[in-house]
Amino acid sequence: MYWGKIIGTLAGLATRSPWAVAAGFILGHQFDIGFVSRFRQFEKQGTNIPRVSEDFVRALFQTMGHLAKVDGRVSEDEIRSARMVMHRLSLNPAAVRRAIGWFEDGKNPGFPLVQRMRELRRVSARSATERLTFVRLLLEVVLAKQSLKKEERALLWTICTELDIGRVDFAQLEAMIRAQKGFKRSPAGDADARRVRQAYETLGVSPDATNDEVKKAYRRLMNISHPDKISSSDPGPAVIAEAERRTREVRSAYEMLKARRSIR
């Protein structure tokens, strides 16, 4: 990782001061070190989200709606990303409906953003980890689009200020999410996306299915295909071998989706 050093050095060069160039390089180097360390932790955690309160979820989707609407329209990419966050939070159907309602509330021009962030800080997101998770999930939705408008960036910085998240932490979160987006557009990312699509097909569910629907599909298929379930009919070796293969396939597909969607 070297973008921090490049940007820091260029910023120093703009001042035409050798000291500023050296300082820019050093600061950029520190950014890169922090980025690499946090990105490794970010990748290790994958899409896992810690358990959060309903107050957290309410503030999250209201703020998502507010950010999505600030540029005048809510894109399909933003809606799709917000849905994925609902899945990863393991929201049940009733909670999904509430989250959609909160998202719509946040689109109101009079939404009290600063007040809501202060309430969140006071009653729910007291730990630094929860506050960073909050901003990370917001960024995943707003960065689903091709570009980030200045109005959105200004609101994001207001949120960070209220949640006591510094510019370096915010920049590292944004860089990590953009790096993940770059991976998804790469050949390796395409192959990964194909494996995920195949997992959904194996379980016979849509990517829009709820976590409960994914779990039910897995249990139903395991109940049908597991060798222990067919042993009473005295099957032949070929039938048992096929049942074992199918069981491995179903279990592998479920484990992949379980990790991606933080299914508990």
N, C-alpha and C positions, 0 to 999 in steps of 0.2 A: 504494500500500500504506500503510495507516494504522493497522492494528490494534495495532502496537507502541506508537504514541503514545497511543491510547485506553487500553490496559491500563495503561501506565506512569502516565498521568495519574490514572486511577481509583485505582491503588494509592497514589499520593501524596495524593489527596484523603482516603483512609481514615485518614491520619495527622493530618489537619487542619493540616498545616504547609505554608505557601506554598513554602518551600524544597524540601520533599519533592515537591510537585506539579511544580515546575520541573525537579527532578532526574529525576522519573519521565517527564516529557515528553521530555527530552533523551535519556535512555536508550532510551525507546521509539522515538525518531526514528532513533537509531543502529541499533537492531534492524531497523527497516523498510528502511533503506539497505542493510544487509547482506543482508536477505532478498531484496530486488529484484535485487541483483547476483547472488546465488547462484542465484535462481530462473531468471534468464535463462541462466546457464551450464547449469543443470539441464535446461532445455527444449532448449537447443542440443545437449546430449549425448544427449537422448532416452532410450532404454532401453539405450544402449551400456554395457557392463560391461567393464572392462579384464580381460586374461587374469589368472587367479588360480591359485594352487597347489591341489593336492588337499587339503593341510592346511587351507587356507582353506575349501574346499567342505565338508569334513567338519565343521569347527567351525560353519559357517553352518547346515547342515541339522540338526545336533544341537541347536543353540541355537533354531532355529525350532520344532522339536518340543517343546522344553522350554517355550518361551513359549506355544505353542498349547495345551498341556495344563494350564498352571498354573491356569486358571479352571475346570477340571474336565472340559471336553470340547473336542475339536478340531472346528471348524466346517467345513462344506463350502467356505465362502469362503476359509478359511485353506488348505485342501488345494489348492484351485484356484490360489490365488496362489503357493503353493510350487511347483506344477507349472510355472507360467509362469516362475518364476525358473530352474528346471531348463532350460527351453527357451532362455532368454536367455543362460545360461552355456554353451550349445551342448554339453550333456552327451550323450554317445552312450548307446545303450540300456544297456550294462553300467554306465556311470557313473550313469545314472538309478536303476538298481536299488540301487546302493550308497548314493545319496543318500536313497532311501526308507528303507533300513535305518538310516542315521544319524538320520533324522527320528524313527524309532521308538525308537532308543536314547535320544534326548533326552527322550522322554516319561517315562522312568523317573524317579520322584521323587528318586532318589539321584544324578541326573546332576550331576557336579562342575563347575558353571557357572564359578565363579571360576577354578578351576584351568585349565579349557579356554581361558578368555580370556587368561590369562597365557601359556599355551603358544602361542596364536595370535599374540599380540603379539611373542613372542620369535622364532618360526620363520617366520612368514608375513606378517602384516599389520604390517610395520614402518613403512610410509609412512602419512602422515595420509590420503592419498587412499584407500588400501585400507581403512583403519579406518572412514572415513566411508561407503565403499561397503558395508562389512559391516553397519553400523547401518541404512543406507538400505534394504537388501534385507530386513532383519528388520522394519523399520517397514512396508514395503509389504505384508508378509504379515499382521502383527497388526492393521494398520489396514484390512484387507479387511472386518473386521466393523463393525457399527454403532457400537460403543463400545469404549473401551480401559479395562479393569479396573485397579483400583489395584495389584493384585498384578503385573500385566503391566508397568505403568509403573515399579514399584519394581525389577523385574528389568532392565528396559531401562536404568534409571539405573545399576544395578550394572555392567552391560556397558559403558556409556559411561565410568564411572569407571575401570574396568580398562584401557580402550583410550585413556584420556587424551583424551576428547571432552567439551568443556565444555557447560554448560547452554544457552548461546546457540546453539552449533552444532546441538545436539540439537533445540532448539525450532524452529530454521529448517528442519531436515530434515523434522520432523513437519508444519510449516505448508505446506511445498512439496508433500508427498505428499497432504495433505488438499485443497490447492488443485487438484491434478490430479484427485482423486476428484470434486470439485465440477464440474470441467469435463466429466468423463465423464457426469455426470447432466444436463448442460445440453443444449439443442437442438443446439449445435455438437458436443457430445460424442456425442450420438445419431447425428448424421450421420457423424461419424468412425467410430463403431462399425459402422455400415452399410457403409462403404467397406472396413473390415477384413474383415467377413463376406463381402462380395462378392469380395474378393481370394482368400480360402480357396476359395470356390465356383469361381472361375475356374481355380484350379489343381487343383480336384477333391480337396482334402484337408480333413481335420477340423482344427479349432483345437487338438485334442489331439495332432496329428501331431508327430513329432520334427523337428528341423531337417534331419536327413538325408533324411527322407521328403519334406519341402517341396522341398529341392534336387532330389531325384530326379524329383518330379512336374514341376518347372519344366523340367528338361532333357528329359524325355520329351515334353512338349508342344511345346517348341521344336523338337525333332527331327521332330515330326509336322507342325507348322504353318508353319515358316519357309519363305518363298518359295524359297530356295535348294534346299530338300529336294524340292520338287515340280517344279523346272525341267526335269528330264529327261523328264517326261511331256508336255511342250509344252502347258501349260495356257493357257486363254484369259485375256483381261484381267480379267474378272470374278472368276475363280478366284484370280488373283494378288492382286487388290485385297483379297479376303476373307482370304487368307493373311497379307497385310501387316497388316490390321486385327487379326486374331487374334494375331499375333506381338506387336504393340504392347500388346494387352490382357494377354497372359500376362506380358510383361516388366514392365509397370507393376505388376501384382499381386505379382510376385515381389519387385520392388524395395521395395514397401511392407512386405511381411512380412519381408524381409531386414533392414530398418531396425528394425522393431518388435521382432524377436526376436534382434537382434544376430547374425545368421547370418554366419559368416566364410567 
